[in-house]
Amino acid sequence: MKSFQMEYQKAVDAHPIPNDLFTKTKASMRDHEPRSRKNRWGVLVPVFTLAVLGTVSAAAYGVYRFTQPYYQPRINDSLPVAISQNAGAAVGKTDTNQNLSITILKSLCDNQKLYLSLKVKSTDGKPLQESSEFRKSQLMRQRFAQSTLKIDGKEYECNLFRTDHASVPDQASFELMATGDFTAMNGKSVLLNLKDFIDEVETCEDADFLFQNLGQLYASVTPEQPQNFFRTGLFEVYADKSLIAPSWTIPAGSQKIRFSNQFPNAYIDNVGFHKTGEFDAQSNTFYISIVPGSKSQIPELKKLCFQNLETMQPVPFEDSIITGNGIEKAGYSSQEEYQKAWEQEQNRKLSYHNGRVVIALSTFLDNGAESADCTVADLSRYRIVKNYKTETVVRYSGAWKIPFTLHFQDTSRSFTPNKSFQTAGGVEVTIQKISLSDISLSFSGKYKSAASSNDLLKSELSTNQIK
């Protein structure tokens, strides 16, 4: 145990820990949306870590840094293909309501996790998603408003997400996952309850961009060199003060490039690339400096964003892409006080623009991007649009109930190490039991510290998270 702890700590020390780790974690858990991109830089901390490791330094044991865009061009099931294709029991049960048919193709279960493979099809031939010039469904965030399983009188909440690419417009594949104690559930009757098929659509509007794409714009200007950018402060603050992640912005230029008929007399005076982001995770970002034609144009100019011309996917822009966080989370008496200080810091950084409006393309936020780093070659795939929004649509309203019998052979094995160790935060942890199968791993035990004692803790990880 000591050897493992030392090796794990050595690996963890290579990753810096933001001061607002727990704020980000709680927000991520509250949103509860798989592969969401609401926050550009994500931090996932298992429930076990939150329960046991009570300090920022100790929380390093559970940090996972996103090094690729949240939305990947390829969407994978959470189970490895070798398992999902060769294990489980065929079900073949269907319910149809409100022009939507739902079929359970297969179930896969062990003593603690239950997976269902679902096929969803519109019976009227209508597409299950939108894809037009200014409206694009987010396939990964399609879901049912309610998804539960009822087994032996007990109800289990489920996580459900889409796993296909919409190559067949009126069909979709979903994976459903439930967690619980399924030890004696083989042969039991199960009822799947689903309600209201929900779609999340990203939208934007035409900004009457005068160039075919950003690449054509870039070819018509002299770009600013990175060494001439202004350092405006810190992008992120770390407990380890030796870790520095600056925030940057582009200086004013002398060029006058008209870019839109919707903004008379406004012009682009400078463009350029600079890396921005957290320490050791910066990505190349394309900055555009705009001089308004009048002060009244500024609110509308601040609504400018981007669009991927190959996928027609809107790509958001917000000031925090440039400014970051940059202030200590600690030392404030309330969330309101901290929020006020954060806004003041952001406004201070934006004051470097001196009346200009600066927008920036981060391909990190585009699910169709080829790389998290924006390059000159990428610019031909994007244009400027405006008014990025997300819209939640109830695509099919109704309820679907599908009964089936659960069949599985539990391959789980249990180990009882009863090993104890102490975290860097002084919490004593005892691992009492570990359960392992083809599709899941869990461990349980107890912890005690000055604040609490002998509370049961559990954490569960799917197999693709295990190295």
C-alpha positions, 0 to 999 in steps of 0.5 A: 500500500505504501508503494502504491501511495508513493507512486500515485503521489509522484504522478499526481505531483506533475499536475497543478491544482487550481485553488477553485478545484472544489467550486469547479467540481461541485458545478460539474456534479450539479450540471450532471451532463456527460461530456458537457462543455459549459466549463472550458477547463474541467476537473473531475474528482471521484466521490471517494476523493471528495469524501475522504480527501479534505484539503486542496493538496490531498485532492490531487489524488483525484484530479483528471485534466482534459487535454482534448476538446470535451466533444470528440469527433468520435463518440464512444460507448463507455464500455470497451467494444470488446465487452459490449459486443461479446457480452450480455443478454439479448432483450428485444423488447419495444414500446411505441408512443407519440411516434417514437419507438424505443427498443432494448437491444441488450442488457449487461450486468454484474453485482453493481452495474447494469447497462442497457443498449437502446435503439430509438426510432421515429415512426413518422420518419422525422429526424431525431435532431436538427442540422441546418445553417444556424441550428445544430443539435448536440447529439451527446446531450440528447436525453430523456427527462426521466430515466429509471429502472424498477427492480423488485420494488426498488427504483434506480436512477439512470444515466443515459447518453447517445452513442451514434453519429446520426448517420441515419436521421430517424434513428439513434443509439443510446446507452443506459447505465444504472448503479446499485446492488444487483447481486441477487437480481438474475431472473428478476423482472425489470421495468424501464421507465422513460419520459420526454425525449429532449434535444439540446440545440445550439444556435447562432445568427448570420453576422453578414461576414464580408469574408468567405472565412477567417482564413481569407481575413487572415490573408488580408492583414498583417498578424500581430506577433505573440511577443507583442501581446499584453499580459493582463494578469493571471489566467488561473491561481494555484496553491503552489505559487511557483506555477504561473498561468498568465492571461493575455490580450492583443494590442491595438493595431493600425489596420482598418479592415471592414468585416460586416455590413451590420456594423457600419464604420466598425473595423478590425485593426489587429489579429494574431495567435497566442497561447492561453489557458491553465498552467501546462494546458495552454492552447493556441487561440486566435484573437481578433481586435475590433474598433466599434463604429460607435459606442452603441455598437459595443453590446452587439459586437460583444455577441459575436462568435464563430461557426465551423463551416464544415459541420455548421456547428456554432462555437461560443465566445465569452470574455473568460476565454481571454481573462480566465479566473485569476483571483484567489477563491479563499478569503471571501465571506460569501459567494456574492463577495467572491463573485463581485471581486471576480467581476472587478478583476475581469473588468480590469483585464478588459480595460486593456482593450481601451474601447475595443472589442476583442473576440477569440476563437478557441477550437478547444470549444468546437466538437468538430475541431481537428486539434485543441490548438487553433492554427492558420490552417484551421481558419479556413473552416470558420467564419464570424457569426453572432448570438450563440445560444443553446435551446432545450427542445422537447422533441417527443413528449410522452412516456415509454414503459418497457418490461423485461427479464434480467439475465446475467452471470455475475463474474464479480470477484471480491477482495477484503484487504482491510488496509489502512493509510493516511492521506496528506490531509490527515484523514485515516482511510481503511479499504475494507472491500474491493469488488471487480468484474468485467464491467466495473470496479468499486471499493468500500470502507471507512474513514475518520478525521477530526471532523467526522468518523466511521462514515461509509464511503463508496466510489465506482468507476467504469472499466474504461477509466481504469489504467 
